[in-house]
């Protein structure tokens, strides 16, 4: 284990190597527990705002601090990789024929892309500092990437609870490397949201009970990705034509004016067929077609049934009578959630012929 304090020169070299690997932001934080951060997590869970994401509560002790997950950790290297979009994420908001897929899911799976580069940076660090131990994380482990990113100075958690950067706006994928090295922590980033509430006002389902608070149970990203059963009736209309995730609160952030799509990694560039997919084509997908279309995409993990459920809600909200026959056919789908969504959509499409 390496316990001797590391030099500022090492931190600069780490940041330089991170930039060479495509990371747009790099900062350093301690691995100990922050009582305020841990307390906010416990409060959020206690209010049930995590919905059915039981895994958030099941590993609470690991999430409270990096050392809760790995006691030997001394420092955290927080990293951000830009996925600034090349097009307006809100452009298809009123389209009756097209669906909307969140920007982050229009290219290759960010888990694979970011983790590959995290591992490359970790290998470099171990070679540069023999004896150092490291662990890499991106999204799937009990790691609080956003609070750690704020503590490491790469941005701040905005009123929409996502990371905001003065340089990259709201378009950052986050990753972390825990290490046994003692790295001098950076200053936490100052909150620069001010009086702005654009993100709060943009939410179609009122998922923010207050600034800096998110009720996942009302969040379109949660409802279309994590939620397995029928979406509550009162929230379906708010989904609009969003079938995987939602960019609204991110897209309206004024800090995005500083973000440049040129800084994004090539793997995150959108696949042409996912920028403006047609609802009619998506409703026709069987399991094999779904798997083929979304090979290498994070969308693949929700499976055909949940995806088609989402598309049916979009069809019901579209007012597009041309979709009626396809929707009607899905009322007898083998999956009861899909069949129920189809019946709901059919009722809306035929209510005002």
HULINKA-V766344 format. One record per pair of residues at least 4 apart in sequence whose ideal C-beta (glycine too) atoms are under 8 Angstrom apart, sorted by the first residue. I is the first residue (numbers start at 1). J is the second residue. Records with the same first field share a line. If there is no record, write none. Layout:
# HULINKA-V766344
I=J ; J
This chain:
# HULINKA-V766344
1=72 ; 131 ; 133 ; 180
2=6 ; 129 ; 131 ; 132 ; 133 ; 180 ; 181 ; 182
3=74 ; 180 ; 182
4=182
5=182 ; 184
6=10 ; 11 ; 75 ; 129 ; 181 ; 182 ; 183 ; 184
7=11
8=12 ; 184
9=13
10=14 ; 128 ; 129 ; 181 ; 183
11=15 ; 28 ; 183 ; 184
12=16
13=17 ; 128
14=18 ; 26 ; 77 ; 121 ; 125 ; 183
15=19 ; 26
16=20
17=21 ; 121 ; 124 ; 125
18=23 ; 26 ; 77 ; 79 ; 121
19=23 ; 24 ; 26
21=117 ; 120 ; 121
22=81 ; 117 ; 265
23=79 ; 80 ; 81 ; 117 ; 121
24=80 ; 81 ; 82 ; 165 ; 167 ; 168 ; 172 ; 263
25=78 ; 79 ; 80 ; 149 ; 154 ; 155 ; 165 ; 167 ; 168 ; 172
26=77 ; 78 ; 79 ; 80 ; 154
27=77 ; 78 ; 149 ; 152 ; 153 ; 154 ; 186
28=75 ; 76 ; 77 ; 78 ; 152 ; 183 ; 184 ; 185 ; 186
29=75 ; 76 ; 78 ; 148 ; 151 ; 152 ; 185 ; 186
30=74 ; 75 ; 76 ; 151 ; 185
31=65 ; 66 ; 67 ; 70 ; 73 ; 74 ; 75 ; 76 ; 178
32=65 ; 66 ; 67
33=37 ; 38 ; 64 ; 65 ; 67 ; 68
34=38 ; 65 ; 147 ; 151
35=39
36=40
37=41 ; 64 ; 65 ; 144 ; 147 ; 151
38=42 ; 64 ; 65
39=43
40=44 ; 147
41=45 ; 60 ; 63 ; 64 ; 144
42=46 ; 60
43=47
44=49 ; 50 ; 213
45=49 ; 50 ; 56 ; 57 ; 60
47=215
48=217
49=213 ; 214 ; 215 ; 216 ; 217
50=54 ; 56 ; 57 ; 216
51=216 ; 217 ; 222 ; 226 ; 227
52=226 ; 227 ; 228
53=216 ; 222 ; 226
54=58
55=59 ; 142
56=60 ; 63
59=63 ; 142
60=64
61=68
62=68 ; 69 ; 142
63=68 ; 69 ; 142 ; 143 ; 144
64=68
65=69
66=70 ; 73 ; 76 ; 143 ; 148 ; 176 ; 178
67=71 ; 72 ; 73
69=73 ; 141 ; 142 ; 143 ; 178
70=135 ; 178
72=133 ; 180
73=135 ; 178 ; 179 ; 180
74=179 ; 180 ; 181 ; 182 ; 183
75=178 ; 179 ; 181 ; 182 ; 183 ; 185
76=148 ; 151 ; 152 ; 176 ; 177 ; 178 ; 179
77=121 ; 152 ; 176 ; 177 ; 179 ; 183
78=145 ; 148 ; 149 ; 151 ; 152 ; 154 ; 174 ; 175 ; 176
79=118 ; 121 ; 154 ; 174 ; 175 ; 176 ; 177
80=149 ; 154 ; 155 ; 163 ; 165 ; 168 ; 172 ; 173 ; 174 ; 175
81=110 ; 113 ; 114 ; 117 ; 172 ; 173 ; 175 ; 265
82=168 ; 171 ; 172 ; 173 ; 259 ; 260 ; 263 ; 264 ; 265
83=103 ; 104 ; 107 ; 110 ; 171 ; 172 ; 173 ; 264 ; 265 ; 268
84=168 ; 169 ; 171 ; 256 ; 259 ; 260 ; 261 ; 263 ; 264
85=89 ; 103 ; 171 ; 261 ; 270
86=261 ; 264 ; 269 ; 270
87=91 ; 270 ; 275
88=251
89=100 ; 102 ; 103 ; 247 ; 250 ; 251
90=247 ; 248 ; 251 ; 252
92=98 ; 99 ; 100 ; 241 ; 276
93=100 ; 240 ; 241
95=241 ; 276
96=318 ; 319 ; 320
97=278 ; 279 ; 280 ; 318 ; 320 ; 322
98=241 ; 276 ; 277 ; 278 ; 279
99=241 ; 242 ; 243 ; 277 ; 278 ; 279 ; 282 ; 311 ; 314
100=240 ; 241 ; 242 ; 243 ; 247
101=105 ; 106 ; 243 ; 244 ; 245 ; 274 ; 277 ; 299
102=106 ; 221 ; 242 ; 244 ; 245 ; 246 ; 247
103=171 ; 247 ; 250 ; 270
104=110 ; 173 ; 245 ; 268 ; 298
105=244 ; 245 ; 274 ; 297 ; 298 ; 299
106=270 ; 271 ; 274 ; 275
107=267 ; 268 ; 269 ; 270 ; 271
108=112 ; 113 ; 267 ; 268 ; 296 ; 297
109=113 ; 296 ; 297 ; 298
110=114 ; 138 ; 139 ; 173 ; 268 ; 298
111=115 ; 138 ; 139 ; 140 ; 298
112=116 ; 296
113=117 ; 173 ; 265 ; 267 ; 268
114=118 ; 138 ; 173 ; 175
115=119 ; 136 ; 138 ; 175
116=120
117=121 ; 175
118=122 ; 136 ; 137 ; 138 ; 175 ; 177
119=123 ; 136
120=124
121=125 ; 177
122=126 ; 134 ; 136 ; 177
123=127
124=128
125=129 ; 132 ; 134 ; 177 ; 179 ; 181
126=130 ; 132 ; 133 ; 134
129=181
132=179 ; 180 ; 181
133=179 ; 180
134=177 ; 178 ; 179 ; 180
135=177 ; 178 ; 179
136=175 ; 176 ; 177 ; 178
137=141 ; 143 ; 145 ; 175 ; 176 ; 177 ; 178
138=145 ; 173 ; 174 ; 175 ; 176
139=145 ; 174 ; 175
143=148 ; 176
144=148
145=149 ; 163 ; 174 ; 175 ; 176
146=150 ; 157 ; 161 ; 162 ; 163 ; 174
147=151 ; 157
148=152 ; 176
149=154 ; 155 ; 163 ; 172 ; 174
150=154 ; 155 ; 156 ; 157 ; 163 ; 188 ; 189
151=185 ; 188
152=185 ; 186 ; 188
153=186 ; 187 ; 188 ; 189
154=163 ; 165 ; 172 ; 189
155=163 ; 164 ; 165 ; 166 ; 168 ; 172 ; 189
156=163 ; 164 ; 189 ; 190 ; 191 ; 192 ; 193
157=161 ; 162 ; 163 ; 164 ; 191 ; 212
158=162 ; 163 ; 164 ; 170 ; 191 ; 193 ; 199 ; 212 ; 253
159=193 ; 196 ; 197 ; 199 ; 200 ; 208 ; 211 ; 212
160=170 ; 199 ; 200 ; 208 ; 214 ; 249 ; 250 ; 253
161=212 ; 213 ; 214
162=170 ; 249 ; 250
163=170 ; 172 ; 174
164=169 ; 170 ; 192 ; 193 ; 253 ; 255
165=169 ; 170 ; 172 ; 255 ; 259
166=192 ; 255 ; 258
167=258 ; 259
168=172 ; 258 ; 259 ; 263
169=250 ; 253 ; 255 ; 256 ; 257 ; 258 ; 259
170=249 ; 250 ; 251 ; 253 ; 255 ; 256 ; 259
171=250 ; 256 ; 259 ; 264
173=268
179=183
192=255
193=211
196=254
197=201 ; 211
198=202 ; 252 ; 253 ; 254
199=203 ; 208 ; 249 ; 250 ; 252 ; 253
200=208 ; 211 ; 249
202=248 ; 249 ; 251 ; 252
203=207 ; 208 ; 248 ; 249
204=220 ; 238 ; 239 ; 240 ; 246 ; 248
205=218 ; 219 ; 220 ; 223 ; 235 ; 238 ; 239
206=218
207=214 ; 215 ; 216 ; 218 ; 219 ; 220
208=213 ; 214 ; 215 ; 249
209=213 ; 215
214=219
215=219
216=222 ; 226
217=222
218=222 ; 223 ; 235
219=223 ; 246
220=224 ; 238 ; 239 ; 242 ; 245 ; 246 ; 248
221=225 ; 226 ; 245 ; 246
222=226 ; 227
223=227 ; 231 ; 235 ; 239
224=239 ; 242 ; 243 ; 244 ; 245 ; 246 ; 302 ; 310
225=244 ; 245 ; 302
227=231
228=306 ; 337
229=337
230=309 ; 337 ; 340 ; 341
231=235 ; 236 ; 239 ; 309 ; 313
232=236
233=344
235=239
236=313 ; 316 ; 317 ; 344
237=317
239=310 ; 313 ; 314 ; 317
240=314 ; 317
241=279 ; 314 ; 317 ; 318
242=246 ; 310 ; 314
243=282 ; 307 ; 310 ; 311 ; 313 ; 314
244=299 ; 302 ; 307 ; 310
247=251
248=252
249=253
250=256
251=256
255=259
259=263
264=268 ; 269
270=274 ; 275
271=275 ; 297
273=277 ; 293
274=297
277=281 ; 282
278=282
279=283 ; 311 ; 314 ; 315 ; 318 ; 320 ; 323
280=284 ; 322 ; 323 ; 326
281=285
282=307 ; 308 ; 311
283=308 ; 311 ; 312 ; 315 ; 323 ; 326 ; 327 ; 330
284=289 ; 326
285=289 ; 290 ; 293 ; 304 ; 307 ; 308
286=290 ; 304
287=291 ; 303 ; 304
288=292
289=293 ; 304
290=294 ; 300 ; 303 ; 304 ; 307 ; 308
291=295 ; 300 ; 304
294=299 ; 300
295=300
296=300
299=307
302=306 ; 307
303=307
304=308
305=309 ; 333 ; 335 ; 337 ; 338
306=310 ; 337
307=311
308=312 ; 330 ; 333 ; 335 ; 338 ; 341
309=313 ; 335 ; 337 ; 338 ; 341
310=314
311=315
312=316 ; 327 ; 330 ; 338 ; 341 ; 342 ; 344 ; 345
313=317 ; 341 ; 344 ; 345
314=318
315=320 ; 323 ; 326 ; 327 ; 345 ; 349
316=327 ; 341 ; 344 ; 345 ; 346 ; 347 ; 348 ; 349
317=348
318=323 ; 349
319=349
320=349
321=349 ; 353
323=327 ; 345 ; 349
324=328 ; 346 ; 349 ; 350
325=329
326=330
327=331 ; 342 ; 345 ; 346 ; 349
328=342 ; 346
329=342
330=338 ; 339 ; 341 ; 342
331=339 ; 342 ; 343 ; 346
332=339
333=338 ; 339 ; 342
334=338 ; 339
335=339
336=340
337=341
338=342
339=343
340=344
341=345
342=346
343=347
344=348
345=349
346=350
347=351
